[in-house]
Every structure is written in C-alpha cells, then in structure tokens.
Amino acid sequence: MKGYLLLGISIISELFATTMLKLSEGFTVLFPSLAVVIGYGLSFYCLSLCLKTVPLSLAYAIWSGVGTALTALLGVMIWDDPFNSLTFAGLALIIGGIILLQSSTKPEKVNKQSNR
C-alpha cells in the first residue's frame, strides 16, 4: 500500500511540475522554473521509492498514463485546450491500457493436474 501512496505523490508532483512548466514560459520566469525542478525531482524520487514494491511496468504505466490524462484535463480546464470526441477516446484508451496492465500483473492460477 505504501508503494501506491508514493506513486500517488509522484503523480501529483509530476502534474504540478508540468503545470509549472507551462507557466515558466520557457524557463524565463523564476518561480515557476524553480517549481518545475522541485516538482519533477520529488516526482522521480517518489517513483523510485515506489518501485521497491510496485512492478516497474505497472508503476510506470500508471504514472505516465494518469499523469497524461490529468494533464490533458487540466489543459482543457485551465488553458482552454480543445476537448472533443478524439480527446475523450484517447483518454479512455490510456485508462483502458492501465486497467489491462493492472490485470496482467495478477498471478495466474496454475493448473495442478499432472500431465500424463
């Protein structure tokens, strides 16, 4: 459970850093530029700690997928980025992919019948 908490902190930090990246205006504004470095630093640190208990493929899929989906939604809400049926479909595919990866990490039951 601690691994997923760290993954959540990592995602929130990445979302913060990405938002600050937009506000940094090409690293020409000091506070948002510093916030980018701090946000991504915290994000990668928490992600690295999360990997002690969460499989790499699953953690990275959740981190990048949820981060991408939330960033897209923030772009729509804050900066009036376009949102249409293709945007919705793309976000749905990202979430669907994460669900499939989560399902694939569960151990399969082994058939205990012997082959004769």
Secondary structure by P-SEA (a helix, b strand, c coil): caaaaaaaaaaaaaaaaaaaaaacccccccaaaaaaaaaaaaaaaaaaaaaccccaaaaaaaaaaaaaaaaaaaaaacccccccaaaaaaaaaaaaaaaaaaaaaccccccccccc
